[in-house]
Amino acid sequence: MGQKNVQQDIGDQFNDVISRLQSKQLFQSDWDIASFAIFFIFIGVILTLVILVLIRCWCCYCCDDEKPRRNKVGIENYGLEP
């Protein structure tokens, strides 16, 4: 009985999607549009962060050997030492 109920639910959802596509009205309310927009903004932010991390790692990996070591410039302030 549970298997038939699940199959019926999936069939109903499939028919609902097909009817929405045929009527060209994918969203039924403003909440549908808002949740769709928030979902894709979230996915976009995550993908942007992943791309930035990959760029940062790639740049550090490539340019790490070419960085010159910093030498101290100026004079020591011995008054700040304990």
N, CA, C and O atoms as a Maestro MAE file, in Angstrom:
{
 s_m_m2io_version
 :::
 2.0.0
}

f_m_ct {
 s_m_title
 :::
 protein
 m_atom[328] {
  # First column is atom index #
  i_m_mmod_type
  r_m_x_coord
  r_m_y_coord
  r_m_z_coord
  i_m_residue_number
  s_m_chain_name
  s_m_pdb_residue_name
  s_m_pdb_atom_name
  i_m_atomic_number
  :::
  1 25 0.821 -1.190 0.000 1 A "MET " " N  " 7
  2 3 0.000 0.000 0.000 1 A "MET " " CA " 6
  3 2 0.865 1.253 0.000 1 A "MET " " C  " 6
  4 15 0.520 2.234 -0.660 1 A "MET " " O  " 8
  5 25 1.968 1.244 0.719 2 A "GLY " " N  " 7
  6 3 2.850 2.390 0.786 2 A "GLY " " CA " 6
  7 2 3.500 2.684 -0.565 2 A "GLY " " C  " 6
  8 15 3.690 3.844 -0.930 2 A "GLY " " O  " 8
  9 25 3.845 1.613 -1.314 3 A "GLN " " N  " 7
  10 3 4.485 1.784 -2.619 3 A "GLN " " CA " 6
  11 2 3.526 2.443 -3.609 3 A "GLN " " C  " 6
  12 15 3.935 3.305 -4.386 3 A "GLN " " O  " 8
  13 25 2.255 2.044 -3.587 4 A "LYS " " N  " 7
  14 3 1.272 2.651 -4.491 4 A "LYS " " CA " 6
  15 2 1.058 4.122 -4.153 4 A "LYS " " C  " 6
  16 15 0.900 4.954 -5.046 4 A "LYS " " O  " 8
  17 25 1.053 4.436 -2.867 5 A "ASN " " N  " 7
  18 3 0.848 5.810 -2.431 5 A "ASN " " CA " 6
  19 2 2.007 6.702 -2.894 5 A "ASN " " C  " 6
  20 15 1.786 7.830 -3.335 5 A "ASN " " O  " 8
  21 25 3.234 6.197 -2.794 6 A "VAL " " N  " 7
  22 3 4.401 6.955 -3.229 6 A "VAL " " CA " 6
  23 2 4.366 7.148 -4.745 6 A "VAL " " C  " 6
  24 15 4.646 8.238 -5.244 6 A "VAL " " O  " 8
  25 25 4.025 6.094 -5.469 7 A "GLN " " N  " 7
  26 3 3.933 6.195 -6.926 7 A "GLN " " CA " 6
  27 2 2.842 7.182 -7.340 7 A "GLN " " C  " 6
  28 15 3.016 7.931 -8.301 7 A "GLN " " O  " 8
  29 25 1.736 7.186 -6.631 8 A "GLN " " N  " 7
  30 3 0.640 8.105 -6.931 8 A "GLN " " CA " 6
  31 2 1.076 9.552 -6.665 8 A "GLN " " C  " 6
  32 15 0.771 10.449 -7.450 8 A "GLN " " O  " 8
  33 25 1.791 9.773 -5.556 9 A "ASP " " N  " 7
  34 3 2.278 11.119 -5.245 9 A "ASP " " CA " 6
  35 2 3.264 11.620 -6.303 9 A "ASP " " C  " 6
  36 15 3.194 12.774 -6.727 9 A "ASP " " O  " 8
  37 25 4.168 10.758 -6.721 10 A "ILE " " N  " 7
  38 3 5.134 11.140 -7.748 10 A "ILE " " CA " 6
  39 2 4.418 11.432 -9.061 10 A "ILE " " C  " 6
  40 15 4.751 12.393 -9.753 10 A "ILE " " O  " 8
  41 25 3.453 10.619 -9.396 11 A "GLY " " N  " 7
  42 3 2.669 10.854 -10.614 11 A "GLY " " CA " 6
  43 2 1.906 12.170 -10.551 11 A "GLY " " C  " 6
  44 15 1.839 12.897 -11.542 11 A "GLY " " O  " 8
  45 25 1.330 12.481 -9.392 12 A "ASP " " N  " 7
  46 3 0.605 13.749 -9.232 12 A "ASP " " CA " 6
  47 2 1.542 14.947 -9.360 12 A "ASP " " C  " 6
  48 15 1.199 15.944 -9.996 12 A "ASP " " O  " 8
  49 25 2.726 14.848 -8.756 13 A "GLN " " N  " 7
  50 3 3.694 15.944 -8.857 13 A "GLN " " CA " 6
  51 2 4.175 16.113 -10.296 13 A "GLN " " C  " 6
  52 15 4.335 17.238 -10.768 13 A "GLN " " O  " 8
  53 25 4.401 15.018 -10.984 14 A "PHE " " N  " 7
  54 3 4.826 15.084 -12.376 14 A "PHE " " CA " 6
  55 2 3.758 15.741 -13.239 14 A "PHE " " C  " 6
  56 15 4.059 16.586 -14.082 14 A "PHE " " O  " 8
  57 25 2.510 15.344 -13.021 15 A "ASN " " N  " 7
  58 3 1.402 15.941 -13.780 15 A "ASN " " CA " 6
  59 2 1.253 17.426 -13.457 15 A "ASN " " C  " 6
  60 15 0.917 18.219 -14.336 15 A "ASN " " O  " 8
  61 25 1.499 17.808 -12.208 16 A "ASP " " N  " 7
  62 3 1.431 19.214 -11.819 16 A "ASP " " CA " 6
  63 2 2.504 20.024 -12.535 16 A "ASP " " C  " 6
  64 15 2.235 21.123 -13.019 16 A "ASP " " O  " 8
  65 25 3.716 19.485 -12.604 17 A "VAL " " N  " 7
  66 3 4.811 20.180 -13.300 17 A "VAL " " CA " 6
  67 2 4.496 20.305 -14.779 17 A "VAL " " C  " 6
  68 15 4.708 21.366 -15.366 17 A "VAL " " O  " 8
  69 25 3.997 19.245 -15.391 18 A "ILE " " N  " 7
  70 3 3.652 19.283 -16.815 18 A "ILE " " CA " 6
  71 2 2.552 20.299 -17.079 18 A "ILE " " C  " 6
  72 15 2.614 21.031 -18.067 18 A "ILE " " O  " 8
  73 25 1.548 20.358 -16.215 19 A "SER " " N  " 7
  74 3 0.467 21.326 -16.418 19 A "SER " " CA " 6
  75 2 0.968 22.761 -16.242 19 A "SER " " C  " 6
  76 15 0.513 23.660 -16.948 19 A "SER " " O  " 8
  77 25 1.900 22.986 -15.309 20 A "ARG " " N  " 7
  78 3 2.480 24.333 -15.141 20 A "ARG " " CA " 6
  79 2 3.295 24.728 -16.361 20 A "ARG " " C  " 6
  80 15 3.241 25.874 -16.807 20 A "ARG " " O  " 8
  81 25 4.055 23.775 -16.900 21 A "LEU " " N  " 7
  82 3 4.845 24.078 -18.094 21 A "LEU " " CA " 6
  83 2 3.941 24.384 -19.288 21 A "LEU " " C  " 6
  84 15 4.249 25.270 -20.085 21 A "LEU " " O  " 8
  85 25 2.838 23.665 -19.417 22 A "GLN " " N  " 7
  86 3 1.925 23.905 -20.529 22 A "GLN " " CA " 6
  87 2 1.214 25.245 -20.393 22 A "GLN " " C  " 6
  88 15 0.958 25.916 -21.393 22 A "GLN " " O  " 8
  89 25 0.891 25.641 -19.158 23 A "SER " " N  " 7
  90 3 0.194 26.911 -18.953 23 A "SER " " CA " 6
  91 2 1.165 28.085 -18.874 23 A "SER " " C  " 6
  92 15 0.738 29.237 -18.799 23 A "SER " " O  " 8
  93 25 2.467 27.803 -18.892 24 A "LYS " " N  " 7
  94 3 3.532 28.816 -18.804 24 A "LYS " " CA " 6
  95 2 3.408 29.661 -17.538 24 A "LYS " " C  " 6
  96 15 3.793 30.831 -17.529 24 A "LYS " " O  " 8
  97 25 2.881 29.080 -16.488 25 A "GLN " " N  " 7
  98 3 2.786 29.744 -15.191 25 A "GLN " " CA " 6
  99 2 3.494 28.848 -14.178 25 A "GLN " " C  " 6
  100 15 2.875 28.011 -13.522 25 A "GLN " " O  " 8
  101 25 4.818 29.049 -14.069 26 A "LEU " " N  " 7
  102 3 5.627 28.173 -13.220 26 A "LEU " " CA " 6
  103 2 5.449 28.481 -11.743 26 A "LEU " " C  " 6
  104 15 5.557 27.586 -10.905 26 A "LEU " " O  " 8
  105 25 5.175 29.752 -11.413 27 A "PHE " " N  " 7
  106 3 5.061 30.150 -10.021 27 A "PHE " " CA " 6
  107 2 3.623 30.520 -9.719 27 A "PHE " " C  " 6
  108 15 2.988 31.257 -10.473 27 A "PHE " " O  " 8
  109 25 3.115 30.006 -8.611 28 A "GLN " " N  " 7
  110 3 1.726 30.259 -8.260 28 A "GLN " " CA " 6
  111 2 1.564 31.478 -7.365 28 A "GLN " " C  " 6
  112 15 0.490 32.078 -7.324 28 A "GLN " " O  " 8
  113 25 2.606 31.847 -6.655 29 A "SER " " N  " 7
  114 3 2.468 32.976 -5.742 29 A "SER " " CA " 6
  115 2 3.790 33.751 -5.683 29 A "SER " " C  " 6
  116 15 4.804 33.337 -6.246 29 A "SER " " O  " 8
  117 25 3.742 34.873 -4.991 30 A "ASP " " N  " 7
  118 3 4.960 35.668 -4.798 30 A "ASP " " CA " 6
  119 2 5.981 34.942 -3.940 30 A "ASP " " C  " 6
  120 15 7.185 35.148 -4.091 30 A "ASP " " O  " 8
  121 25 5.501 34.090 -3.036 31 A "TRP " " N  " 7
  122 3 6.422 33.330 -2.192 31 A "TRP " " CA " 6
  123 2 7.234 32.342 -3.019 31 A "TRP " " C  " 6
  124 15 8.404 32.101 -2.724 31 A "TRP " " O  " 8
  125 25 6.627 31.772 -4.046 32 A "ASP " " N  " 7
  126 3 7.365 30.872 -4.932 32 A "ASP " " CA " 6
  127 2 8.496 31.614 -5.630 32 A "ASP " " C  " 6
  128 15 9.612 31.105 -5.728 32 A "ASP " " O  " 8
  129 25 8.210 32.807 -6.111 33 A "ILE " " N  " 7
  130 3 9.215 33.606 -6.802 33 A "ILE " " CA " 6
  131 2 10.323 34.004 -5.831 33 A "ILE " " C  " 6
  132 15 11.503 33.927 -6.173 33 A "ILE " " O  " 8
  133 25 9.953 34.426 -4.629 34 A "ALA " " N  " 7
  134 3 10.943 34.847 -3.641 34 A "ALA " " CA " 6
  135 2 11.840 33.683 -3.221 34 A "ALA " " C  " 6
  136 15 13.056 33.847 -3.123 34 A "ALA " " O  " 8
  137 25 11.264 32.533 -2.977 35 A "SER " " N  " 7
  138 3 12.079 31.386 -2.566 35 A "SER " " CA " 6
  139 2 12.994 30.935 -3.704 35 A "SER " " C  " 6
  140 15 14.130 30.529 -3.460 35 A "SER " " O  " 8
  141 25 12.513 31.002 -4.929 36 A "PHE " " N  " 7
  142 3 13.327 30.659 -6.090 36 A "PHE " " CA " 6
  143 2 14.511 31.616 -6.205 36 A "PHE " " C  " 6
  144 15 15.639 31.184 -6.442 36 A "PHE " " O  " 8
  145 25 14.259 32.907 -6.038 37 A "ALA " " N  " 7
  146 3 15.319 33.910 -6.125 37 A "ALA " " CA " 6
  147 2 16.333 33.740 -4.993 37 A "ALA " " C  " 6
  148 15 17.539 33.801 -5.233 37 A "ALA " " O  " 8
  149 25 15.866 33.530 -3.777 38 A "ILE " " N  " 7
  150 3 16.766 33.351 -2.632 38 A "ILE " " CA " 6
  151 2 17.622 32.101 -2.809 38 A "ILE " " C  " 6
  152 15 18.811 32.116 -2.489 38 A "ILE " " O  " 8
  153 25 17.039 31.036 -3.307 39 A "PHE " " N  " 7
  154 3 17.777 29.801 -3.550 39 A "PHE " " CA " 6
  155 2 18.908 30.032 -4.553 39 A "PHE " " C  " 6
  156 15 20.039 29.604 -4.321 39 A "PHE " " O  " 8
  157 25 18.612 30.701 -5.657 40 A "PHE " " N  " 7
  158 3 19.642 30.906 -6.666 40 A "PHE " " CA " 6
  159 2 20.669 31.949 -6.235 40 A "PHE " " C  " 6
  160 15 21.826 31.866 -6.645 40 A "PHE " " O  " 8
  161 25 20.286 32.913 -5.433 41 A "ILE " " N  " 7
  162 3 21.264 33.845 -4.885 41 A "ILE " " CA " 6
  163 2 22.217 33.097 -3.957 41 A "ILE " " C  " 6
  164 15 23.426 33.327 -3.999 41 A "ILE " " O  " 8
  165 25 21.691 32.213 -3.129 42 A "PHE " " N  " 7
  166 3 22.521 31.404 -2.230 42 A "PHE " " CA " 6
  167 2 23.495 30.538 -3.020 42 A "PHE " " C  " 6
  168 15 24.682 30.486 -2.696 42 A "PHE " " O  " 8
  169 25 23.008 29.864 -4.045 43 A "ILE " " N  " 7
  170 3 23.869 29.018 -4.877 43 A "ILE " " CA " 6
  171 2 24.937 29.876 -5.568 43 A "ILE " " C  " 6
  172 15 26.094 29.467 -5.666 43 A "ILE " " O  " 8
  173 25 24.555 31.051 -6.039 44 A "GLY " " N  " 7
  174 3 25.510 31.946 -6.685 44 A "GLY " " CA " 6
  175 2 26.602 32.406 -5.740 44 A "GLY " " C  " 6
  176 15 27.771 32.462 -6.122 44 A "GLY " " O  " 8
  177 25 26.233 32.738 -4.505 45 A "VAL " " N  " 7
  178 3 27.228 33.167 -3.516 45 A "VAL " " CA " 6
  179 2 28.190 32.021 -3.194 45 A "VAL " " C  " 6
  180 15 29.400 32.232 -3.107 45 A "VAL " " O  " 8
  181 25 27.665 30.835 -3.022 46 A "ILE " " N  " 7
  182 3 28.518 29.678 -2.730 46 A "ILE " " CA " 6
  183 2 29.479 29.422 -3.878 46 A "ILE " " C  " 6
  184 15 30.667 29.196 -3.647 46 A "ILE " " O  " 8
  185 25 28.986 29.454 -5.115 47 A "LEU " " N  " 7
  186 3 29.866 29.230 -6.262 47 A "LEU " " CA " 6
  187 2 30.921 30.325 -6.391 47 A "LEU " " C  " 6
  188 15 32.070 30.047 -6.733 47 A "LEU " " O  " 8
  189 25 30.531 31.570 -6.118 48 A "THR " " N  " 7
  190 3 31.491 32.669 -6.156 48 A "THR " " CA " 6
  191 2 32.589 32.476 -5.121 48 A "THR " " C  " 6
  192 15 33.765 32.682 -5.422 48 A "THR " " O  " 8
  193 25 32.223 32.087 -3.910 49 A "LEU " " N  " 7
  194 3 33.218 31.851 -2.866 49 A "LEU " " CA " 6
  195 2 34.147 30.697 -3.221 49 A "LEU " " C  " 6
  196 15 35.350 30.770 -2.971 49 A "LEU " " O  " 8
  197 25 33.603 29.646 -3.795 50 A "VAL " " N  " 7
  198 3 34.438 28.508 -4.197 50 A "VAL " " CA " 6
  199 2 35.413 28.937 -5.285 50 A "VAL " " C  " 6
  200 15 36.584 28.560 -5.249 50 A "VAL " " O  " 8
  201 25 34.946 29.715 -6.245 51 A "ILE " " N  " 7
  202 3 35.835 30.192 -7.309 51 A "ILE " " CA " 6
  203 2 36.928 31.087 -6.735 51 A "ILE " " C  " 6
  204 15 38.086 30.978 -7.140 51 A "ILE " " O  " 8
  205 25 36.581 31.972 -5.798 52 A "LEU " " N  " 7
  206 3 37.585 32.836 -5.185 52 A "LEU " " CA " 6
  207 2 38.624 32.029 -4.411 52 A "LEU " " C  " 6
  208 15 39.814 32.343 -4.465 52 A "LEU " " O  " 8
  209 25 38.195 31.007 -3.701 53 A "VAL " " N  " 7
  210 3 39.130 30.150 -2.964 53 A "VAL " " CA " 6
  211 2 40.055 29.421 -3.935 53 A "VAL " " C  " 6
  212 15 41.258 29.323 -3.693 53 A "VAL " " O  " 8
  213 25 39.499 28.913 -5.027 54 A "LEU " " N  " 7
  214 3 40.336 28.221 -6.006 54 A "LEU " " CA " 6
  215 2 41.338 29.171 -6.650 54 A "LEU " " C  " 6
  216 15 42.492 28.797 -6.863 54 A "LEU " " O  " 8
  217 25 40.921 30.383 -6.960 55 A "ILE " " N  " 7
  218 3 41.845 31.368 -7.532 55 A "ILE " " CA " 6
  219 2 42.941 31.699 -6.532 55 A "ILE " " C  " 6
  220 15 44.114 31.776 -6.899 55 A "ILE " " O  " 8
  221 25 42.570 31.895 -5.273 56 A "ARG " " N  " 7
  222 3 43.559 32.224 -4.236 56 A "ARG " " CA " 6
  223 2 44.565 31.085 -4.069 56 A "ARG " " C  " 6
  224 15 45.769 31.327 -3.989 56 A "ARG " " O  " 8
  225 25 44.076 29.853 -4.016 57 A "CYS " " N  " 7
  226 3 44.980 28.713 -3.859 57 A "CYS " " CA " 6
  227 2 45.887 28.566 -5.074 57 A "CYS " " C  " 6
  228 15 47.073 28.270 -4.927 57 A "CYS " " O  " 8
  229 25 45.347 28.768 -6.266 58 A "TRP " " N  " 7
  230 3 46.132 28.646 -7.484 58 A "TRP " " CA " 6
  231 2 47.208 29.728 -7.548 58 A "TRP " " C  " 6
  232 15 48.348 29.457 -7.926 58 A "TRP " " O  " 8
  233 25 46.840 30.951 -7.178 59 A "CYS " " N  " 7
  234 3 47.816 32.043 -7.198 59 A "CYS " " CA " 6
  235 2 48.911 31.827 -6.154 59 A "CYS " " C  " 6
  236 15 50.083 32.074 -6.439 59 A "CYS " " O  " 8
  237 25 48.560 31.380 -4.977 60 A "CYS " " N  " 7
  238 3 49.563 31.132 -3.939 60 A "CYS " " CA " 6
  239 2 50.474 29.984 -4.343 60 A "CYS " " C  " 6
  240 15 51.671 30.011 -4.060 60 A "CYS " " O  " 8
  241 25 49.923 28.994 -4.991 61 A "TYR " " N  " 7
  242 3 50.715 27.841 -5.409 61 A "TYR " " CA " 6
  243 2 51.705 28.240 -6.506 61 A "TYR " " C  " 6
  244 15 52.860 27.814 -6.490 61 A "TYR " " O  " 8
  245 25 51.249 29.057 -7.456 62 A "CYS " " N  " 7
  246 3 52.115 29.446 -8.574 62 A "CYS " " CA " 6
  247 2 53.142 30.493 -8.167 62 A "CYS " " C  " 6
  248 15 54.297 30.411 -8.583 62 A "CYS " " O  " 8
  249 25 52.755 31.448 -7.382 63 A "CYS " " N  " 7
  250 3 53.600 32.608 -7.099 63 A "CYS " " CA " 6
  251 2 54.379 32.480 -5.799 63 A "CYS " " C  " 6
  252 15 55.110 33.405 -5.445 63 A "CYS " " O  " 8
  253 25 54.258 31.395 -5.088 64 A "ASP " " N  " 7
  254 3 54.891 31.267 -3.776 64 A "ASP " " CA " 6
  255 2 56.409 31.280 -3.876 64 A "ASP " " C  " 6
  256 15 57.069 31.860 -3.015 64 A "ASP " " O  " 8
  257 25 56.977 30.661 -4.896 65 A "ASP " " N  " 7
  258 3 58.430 30.583 -5.021 65 A "ASP " " CA " 6
  259 2 59.035 31.914 -5.464 65 A "ASP " " C  " 6
  260 15 60.201 32.181 -5.175 65 A "ASP " " O  " 8
  261 25 58.280 32.737 -6.145 66 A "GLU " " N  " 7
  262 3 58.820 33.964 -6.706 66 A "GLU " " CA " 6
  263 2 58.771 35.139 -5.739 66 A "GLU " " C  " 6
  264 15 59.294 36.206 -6.064 66 A "GLU " " O  " 8
  265 25 58.167 34.989 -4.567 67 A "LYS " " N  " 7
  266 3 58.060 36.096 -3.620 67 A "LYS " " CA " 6
  267 2 59.425 36.393 -3.006 67 A "LYS " " C  " 6
  268 15 60.077 35.481 -2.499 67 A "LYS " " O  " 8
  269 25 59.866 37.638 -3.042 68 A "PRO " " N  " 7
  270 3 61.116 37.964 -2.352 68 A "PRO " " CA " 6
  271 2 60.863 38.041 -0.855 68 A "PRO " " C  " 6
  272 15 59.774 38.407 -0.412 68 A "PRO " " O  " 8
  273 25 61.864 37.697 -0.097 69 A "ARG " " N  " 7
  274 3 61.747 37.783 1.357 69 A "ARG " " CA " 6
  275 2 61.859 39.234 1.775 69 A "ARG " " C  " 6
  276 15 62.670 39.981 1.227 69 A "ARG " " O  " 8
  277 25 61.062 39.631 2.728 70 A "ARG " " N  " 7
  278 3 61.078 41.024 3.177 70 A "ARG " " CA " 6
  279 2 62.229 41.244 4.152 70 A "ARG " " C  " 6
  280 15 62.438 40.464 5.082 70 A "ARG " " O  " 8
  281 25 62.947 42.292 3.924 71 A "ASN " " N  " 7
  282 3 64.011 42.704 4.828 71 A "ASN " " CA " 6
  283 2 63.506 43.897 5.629 71 A "ASN " " C  " 6
  284 15 62.701 44.691 5.143 71 A "ASN " " O  " 8
  285 25 63.981 44.011 6.842 72 A "LYS " " N  " 7
  286 3 63.573 45.141 7.670 72 A "LYS " " CA " 6
  287 2 64.161 46.425 7.112 72 A "LYS " " C  " 6
  288 15 65.322 46.482 6.707 72 A "LYS " " O  " 8
  289 25 63.328 47.445 7.104 73 A "VAL " " N  " 7
  290 3 63.758 48.743 6.610 73 A "VAL " " CA " 6
  291 2 63.644 49.731 7.762 73 A "VAL " " C  " 6
  292 15 62.646 49.728 8.481 73 A "VAL " " O  " 8
  293 25 64.642 50.566 7.942 74 A "GLY " " N  " 7
  294 3 64.575 51.568 8.992 74 A "GLY " " CA " 6
  295 2 65.477 51.213 10.153 74 A "GLY " " C  " 6
  296 15 66.389 50.396 10.026 74 A "GLY " " O  " 8
  297 25 65.213 51.827 11.265 75 A "ILE " " N  " 7
  298 3 66.053 51.616 12.445 75 A "ILE " " CA " 6
  299 2 65.228 50.954 13.534 75 A "ILE " " C  " 6
  300 15 64.002 51.059 13.554 75 A "ILE " " O  " 8
  301 25 65.920 50.267 14.443 76 A "GLU " " N  " 7
  302 3 65.249 49.631 15.569 76 A "GLU " " CA " 6
  303 2 64.943 50.666 16.633 76 A "GLU " " C  " 6
  304 15 65.755 51.549 16.907 76 A "GLU " " O  " 8
  305 25 63.776 50.552 17.226 77 A "ASN " " N  " 7
  306 3 63.418 51.429 18.338 77 A "ASN " " CA " 6
  307 2 63.626 50.634 19.619 77 A "ASN " " C  " 6
  308 15 62.751 49.874 20.034 77 A "ASN " " O  " 8
  309 25 64.754 50.805 20.227 78 A "TYR " " N  " 7
  310 3 65.082 50.037 21.426 78 A "TYR " " CA " 6
  311 2 64.268 50.500 22.628 78 A "TYR " " C  " 6
  312 15 64.253 49.812 23.650 78 A "TYR " " O  " 8
  313 25 63.611 51.611 22.542 79 A "GLY " " N  " 7
  314 3 62.789 52.082 23.639 79 A "GLY " " CA " 6
  315 2 61.531 51.256 23.836 79 A "GLY " " C  " 6
  316 15 60.939 51.275 24.915 79 A "GLY " " O  " 8
  317 25 61.114 50.528 22.801 80 A "LEU " " N  " 7
  318 3 59.917 49.707 22.907 80 A "LEU " " CA " 6
  319 2 60.205 48.296 23.453 80 A "LEU " " C  " 6
  320 15 59.281 47.558 23.793 80 A "LEU " " O  " 8
  321 25 61.486 47.935 23.532 81 A "GLU " " N  " 7
  322 3 61.813 46.608 24.027 81 A "GLU " " CA " 6
  323 2 61.804 46.617 25.548 81 A "GLU " " C  " 6
  324 15 62.139 47.632 26.159 81 A "GLU " " O  " 8
  325 25 61.426 45.498 26.171 82 A "PRO " " N  " 7
  326 3 61.360 45.437 27.638 82 A "PRO " " CA " 6
  327 2 62.713 45.444 28.306 82 A "PRO " " C  " 6
  328 15 62.796 45.396 29.534 82 A "PRO " " O  " 8
  :::
 }
 m_bond[327] {
  # First column is bond index #
  i_m_from
  i_m_to
  i_m_order
  :::
  1 1 2 1
  2 2 3 1
  3 3 4 2
  4 3 5 1
  5 5 6 1
  6 6 7 1
  7 7 8 2
  8 7 9 1
  9 9 10 1
  10 10 11 1
  11 11 12 2
  12 11 13 1
  13 13 14 1
  14 14 15 1
  15 15 16 2
  16 15 17 1
  17 17 18 1
  18 18 19 1
  19 19 20 2
  20 19 21 1
  21 21 22 1
  22 22 23 1
  23 23 24 2
  24 23 25 1
  25 25 26 1
  26 26 27 1
  27 27 28 2
  28 27 29 1
  29 29 30 1
  30 30 31 1
  31 31 32 2
  32 31 33 1
  33 33 34 1
  34 34 35 1
  35 35 36 2
  36 35 37 1
  37 37 38 1
  38 38 39 1
  39 39 40 2
  40 39 41 1
  41 41 42 1
  42 42 43 1
  43 43 44 2
  44 43 45 1
  45 45 46 1
  46 46 47 1
  47 47 48 2
  48 47 49 1
  49 49 50 1
  50 50 51 1
  51 51 52 2
  52 51 53 1
  53 53 54 1
  54 54 55 1
  55 55 56 2
  56 55 57 1
  57 57 58 1
  58 58 59 1
  59 59 60 2
  60 59 61 1
  61 61 62 1
  62 62 63 1
  63 63 64 2
  64 63 65 1
  65 65 66 1
  66 66 67 1
  67 67 68 2
  68 67 69 1
  69 69 70 1
  70 70 71 1
  71 71 72 2
  72 71 73 1
  73 73 74 1
  74 74 75 1
  75 75 76 2
  76 75 77 1
  77 77 78 1
  78 78 79 1
  79 79 80 2
  80 79 81 1
  81 81 82 1
  82 82 83 1
  83 83 84 2
  84 83 85 1
  85 85 86 1
  86 86 87 1
  87 87 88 2
  88 87 89 1
  89 89 90 1
  90 90 91 1
  91 91 92 2
  92 91 93 1
  93 93 94 1
  94 94 95 1
  95 95 96 2
  96 95 97 1
  97 97 98 1
  98 98 99 1
  99 99 100 2
  100 99 101 1
  101 101 102 1
  102 102 103 1
  103 103 104 2
  104 103 105 1
  105 105 106 1
  106 106 107 1
  107 107 108 2
  108 107 109 1
  109 109 110 1
  110 110 111 1
  111 111 112 2
  112 111 113 1
  113 113 114 1
  114 114 115 1
  115 115 116 2
  116 115 117 1
  117 117 118 1
  118 118 119 1
  119 119 120 2
  120 119 121 1
  121 121 122 1
  122 122 123 1
  123 123 124 2
  124 123 125 1
  125 125 126 1
  126 126 127 1
  127 127 128 2
  128 127 129 1
  129 129 130 1
  130 130 131 1
  131 131 132 2
  132 131 133 1
  133 133 134 1
  134 134 135 1
  135 135 136 2
  136 135 137 1
  137 137 138 1
  138 138 139 1
  139 139 140 2
  140 139 141 1
  141 141 142 1
  142 142 143 1
  143 143 144 2
  144 143 145 1
  145 145 146 1
  146 146 147 1
  147 147 148 2
  148 147 149 1
  149 149 150 1
  150 150 151 1
  151 151 152 2
  152 151 153 1
  153 153 154 1
  154 154 155 1
  155 155 156 2
  156 155 157 1
  157 157 158 1
  158 158 159 1
  159 159 160 2
  160 159 161 1
  161 161 162 1
  162 162 163 1
  163 163 164 2
  164 163 165 1
  165 165 166 1
  166 166 167 1
  167 167 168 2
  168 167 169 1
  169 169 170 1
  170 170 171 1
  171 171 172 2
  172 171 173 1
  173 173 174 1
  174 174 175 1
  175 175 176 2
  176 175 177 1
  177 177 178 1
  178 178 179 1
  179 179 180 2
  180 179 181 1
  181 181 182 1
  182 182 183 1
  183 183 184 2
  184 183 185 1
  185 185 186 1
  186 186 187 1
  187 187 188 2
  188 187 189 1
  189 189 190 1
  190 190 191 1
  191 191 192 2
  192 191 193 1
  193 193 194 1
  194 194 195 1
  195 195 196 2
  196 195 197 1
  197 197 198 1
  198 198 199 1
  199 199 200 2
  200 199 201 1
  201 201 202 1
  202 202 203 1
  203 203 204 2
  204 203 205 1
  205 205 206 1
  206 206 207 1
  207 207 208 2
  208 207 209 1
  209 209 210 1
  210 210 211 1
  211 211 212 2
  212 211 213 1
  213 213 214 1
  214 214 215 1
  215 215 216 2
  216 215 217 1
  217 217 218 1
  218 218 219 1
  219 219 220 2
  220 219 221 1
  221 221 222 1
  222 222 223 1
  223 223 224 2
  224 223 225 1
  225 225 226 1
  226 226 227 1
  227 227 228 2
  228 227 229 1
  229 229 230 1
  230 230 231 1
  231 231 232 2
  232 231 233 1
  233 233 234 1
  234 234 235 1
  235 235 236 2
  236 235 237 1
  237 237 238 1
  238 238 239 1
  239 239 240 2
  240 239 241 1
  241 241 242 1
  242 242 243 1
  243 243 244 2
  244 243 245 1
  245 245 246 1
  246 246 247 1
  247 247 248 2
  248 247 249 1
  249 249 250 1
  250 250 251 1
  251 251 252 2
  252 251 253 1
  253 253 254 1
  254 254 255 1
  255 255 256 2
  256 255 257 1
  257 257 258 1
  258 258 259 1
  259 259 260 2
  260 259 261 1
  261 261 262 1
  262 262 263 1
  263 263 264 2
  264 263 265 1
  265 265 266 1
  266 266 267 1
  267 267 268 2
  268 267 269 1
  269 269 270 1
  270 270 271 1
  271 271 272 2
  272 271 273 1
  273 273 274 1
  274 274 275 1
  275 275 276 2
  276 275 277 1
  277 277 278 1
  278 278 279 1
  279 279 280 2
  280 279 281 1
  281 281 282 1
  282 282 283 1
  283 283 284 2
  284 283 285 1
  285 285 286 1
  286 286 287 1
  287 287 288 2
  288 287 289 1
  289 289 290 1
  290 290 291 1
  291 291 292 2
  292 291 293 1
  293 293 294 1
  294 294 295 1
  295 295 296 2
  296 295 297 1
  297 297 298 1
  298 298 299 1
  299 299 300 2
  300 299 301 1
  301 301 302 1
  302 302 303 1
  303 303 304 2
  304 303 305 1
  305 305 306 1
  306 306 307 1
  307 307 308 2
  308 307 309 1
  309 309 310 1
  310 310 311 1
  311 311 312 2
  312 311 313 1
  313 313 314 1
  314 314 315 1
  315 315 316 2
  316 315 317 1
  317 317 318 1
  318 318 319 1
  319 319 320 2
  320 319 321 1
  321 321 322 1
  322 322 323 1
  323 323 324 2
  324 323 325 1
  325 325 326 1
  326 326 327 1
  327 327 328 2
  :::
 }
}
